[in-house]
Amino acid sequence: MTQKIHAKALVHFDTIRRCGSIRQAARQLHLSSSALNRQLLELESQIGAPLFERLSSGLRLTPSGEVLARHVIHVLQDAQRMSVELEALEGLHSGHVDLITVEALTHAFVPDILQKMARHYPKVSTTVRIAGSRKAAEEVSGGAADVAISFLYQRDSALRQLAVAPFAIGAVVPPDHPLASRESVTFNQCAQHPLVLPSPEISIYEALEPLLRACRAPLQVIMQTSSFELMKQMAKQGHGVAFVNRLGIEDELKQGTLVHLPVSKAMPSLLGIYVRAGRSLPPAIDRFCQLAAAQLQLRQVD
């Protein structure tokens, strides 16, 4: 599934599932039957499979529909629980969150969380610092920061992982690059071109290291850097193949100035939200972490 399924489509699907009829669901949703049926057909097109069997007695979920239904039930229950928690936290009028995160997440991921915090809790202040993933973990485990949102491959007993999601590592190139027409690439195919590599302090280097060791061809590394922004710009200008996940290049992908090609056999980036193990979280930090976890789940299905 390459397209994001909007929340409204999930709510409408669930209403059809519970009603067993498009006509009855349309009445509950205050829509015309034809409009709701078009939405269902569009959702089935996005999924790539029919979601209901059309029977004379009504609608029945297909196997694909059952899979989606299980997911939707969890999503809607989580949304309901969040609404209850938001109401319980209406009295949250003060607090501070000291966040440490990686550069790639400052493009859209972290700003989206901060926007929601500012809208719901305008009197909660936030400090944001940028560091590599290992340094971020150390700052939180040592008590110098409240929350780390970073990519970690090895669990740390000094940290409590609140949420985690995998994101595929891909080669990024401009649309006129010789690799751009492929659906995926191997590292050896990338190695036939100039490369822009992350330096060892960047978590993506850990994912690439086994592929670097296994590659027998001589590498033309034109740059190695700890700056995500610099890697992105070098790739965008066609100077070399860079390696990142999709977070931080959302605008370039929408605008078509970069192409993201999954690298086969590369370990995925594991983005997690971490606090110090054993810490009882103040309300402001707890709410921030819940919003961050919701944003992580949203990005995973993009």
N, C-alpha and C positions, 0 to 999 in steps of 0.2 A: 504494500500500500504506500503510494508515494505522496498522497495528498493528506492533509490534516482533516480529520472528521470534526466538524464543529459541534459544540455542546448541544445546540438546538436540535441537530439531526439525531443525536443520541436520545434526547428527551422524547422526540416524536416517534422514534423507533420503539422505545419502551412503552409508550402509550398504545401503539398499534399491537405490540406483543400482549399487553394486558387485556386489551379489548377484543383481540382476535378478529377485528374488522376495521377496515380503513374508514368506512362510513361512520361507525360509532366513535372511533378515535378522532376523526375530523370534528365531530360535534363537541367533544371534550376540549379540543384545542382551538375551537372557534375558527376553523379553516374549512375551505371547500374540499370535498373528497378528491377532486381532480388535482388540486394543489398538493395535498398530502401524498397522493399517489406518485406525483412527479418527484417529490422529495425522496420518497422511498426508492424509486427507480434510480435516482442519482446516487443515493447511498449504496445501493447494490452495485452500481457501476464502479464506485470508488473501492468497494470491497473486492470486486471481481467475481462475485458469486451471488446467486439468489439467496435471500434471507428468509423468505416465506414460501411455502407451497400454497398455491391458490386452489382451494378445495370448494366444493359446492356448499359445504357446511361452514366455511370461513377460512381463516389463515392458520397455517401451522408452521412452526419454525423448522427450517432446514438445519443440517449439521452446522453450517456456517453461521446461521442465525443463532443457534444455541451458544456457540462460542462468543459471539458478539453480545448476546444477552447476559451472559455471566459477567463479562467485562463491564457492561453498562450498569448492571445492578450495583457492582462495587463502586463505580464512579459516582452514581447518584447517591448512594448511601454516604460516601465520603463527603459529598457536597452538602448533604443534609447535616452531617455531624459538624462540618466547618461552620455552617450557619448558626448552629447552637453555640459553638465555641465563640464565635464572633459576638453573639449577644451577651455571653458571659463575660467577655472582655471589654464591654463598652466602657467600663470604669477605668481602663488603662490610659492614664493621662500623662504618664511620665516614664522615664527609663532611658537606657542607652545601650546600644549594640555596637561592639567592637568587632568588625568583620575583617578577615584576611582572606584574600582570594587571588586567583591567577589572572593574568592580563587578558586572556581570551574571553573571560566572562564579563569584562567591563563594557563590552560592546552593546549587548542587549540583555543578557541573562540577569545580571545584578541590577541594572537600572530598572528592569521590570519589577523586581522584588521591592526595590526602594520606592518605586511609584505607588505600589499597593500599600506599603507601610505608611507613606506620607498621607495617603488618602484616608486610611482607616485610623491611624494613630499619629496625628500631626505633631504631637508633643514628645514623641519618642525620637531621640537623636541617634545618628549613626556615624561611626568612623569607618572608613574603608581603606585598607592598606593592600598593596600589591606585593606578592612574593611568589617564589616557586612553590610547588606543591609540598615538597618535603619541609621547607622552611615554614610554610603555613601550618602544617601539622605540629611542628615543634613549638610554634608560638601558642597554639591552643593548649597542647598538653602541658606546657610550662606556665599557663595562666596569663600570658601576655596578650591574648586575644580571646574573645568569647566564642566565635564561630569561625570555622574554616570551610570554605566551599572550594574543593580542589580535587585533583586527580591523584589517587593513590592506588598502587597495585598491591601493597602489603599492608595487612591490618596491623594496627598498633594498639596494644592493650591499654595504653594511656588515653585512648580516644574512644568515644561512643559514636558509632555510625548511625545517624538518624535516617538517612535515605541514601540510595546509590542507584545509578543507572549506567548502562554501557552505551558508548557512542563509537561507531566505527571510525577507525583511522583511515584517511584517504589521501591520495596524492592530489594536490590542487594545482591546476594549470589554467591558463587563459583558453578561451574557446577555439582559438586558431592553432593550438599546440597539437603536434602529431598524435598524442595520446588521448586527446579530448573526446574523440568519438567512441571510445571504448566504454563499456558498462562497468568494468573493474580492471585492475592491473595487478601484476606481480611486481615485487620489488626489483627483480632482475630487469623487467621491462623499463621501469623508471630509471634504473642505473645506466641505461643507454643514453641518457640525457644529463645535462648539468643538474646538480642537486643543491638544494638549500636545506641543510640539516639542523635539527635542534641540538643544542649543547647538552651535556649530560645532566645538568641540573633541572632540565625540563622533563616532565613525566613521559612525554611522547617518545623521548629517547629510549626509555626502558622498553617500550613496545617495539621499537625499530631495531634495538641492539641485536636480537637473534637473527634478524634478516640481514643486518650489516655483516655479521660474522659469517653467515652462510653464503653470502654473495662472493663469487669467484672472480667476477669481472672487476677491472680497475675502476674506481669511482672518481668522477670529476666533481668534487665538492667545491663549489664556488664560494660558499659561506656556511659557517656554523655559528648559530646565535641563540641567545636565551630570550630574544624578543619575538613574541608572537606576531606583533604588528609588522616587524621588519620581514619576517618570513612571508607573511601574507602579501606585502607590497612587492617583494622580489618575485613571487610567483605571478602576481597580477601583471607586472611589467614584462613577464616572459623571460626573466633572467635564469630561472631554474625551477625544477619541480620541488615543491615544498610538501610537508606532511603534517596535516592537522585533522581534527574532527570538524564537524559542521558548526559547532558553537564558535561564534566570533566572526563567521563569514556569511551570516544570514543575508545581509544586504547584497553582497557580491553574487550570491547564488540566485537571488531574486532578479537582480539586474542582468544576469548572464555574463558578468565580467570574470567570473571564475567557475570552473567545473570541478566537482569533488568526485574522485574515483576511488571507491573502496579498494584497499590493498589486501589481496588475499593472504591469509596466514599471519596477518598482523594482529596482535592482541588488541582488543578494543580499549579505548580510554574509559576508565571507571570514575565517573564524577560522583563525588559523595559530599554529604553535609555532616560535619563533625563538630562535636563539643567535647570538653574534657570528661573523661569517664568518672562516674560517681558524682558529678555536679548536679545539684538541684537548680534547674533553670529559673531565673526570674521571669515574670510574665512577659516582659518586652522581648527578651531573647527567645523564649518559648514560642511566642507568636511569630517572630521573624523566621524561626526555623520551620514552622509549619507552612508559612507562605513560600519559603525557599523550596521545601519538599514538593509543594503543589506545582511550582514552576518547573521543577525537575521532571515531574511526571508529564507535564504539558509538553516540554521540549522533546521528551522521548518519543511521543507519538507524532511529532511534526513530520 
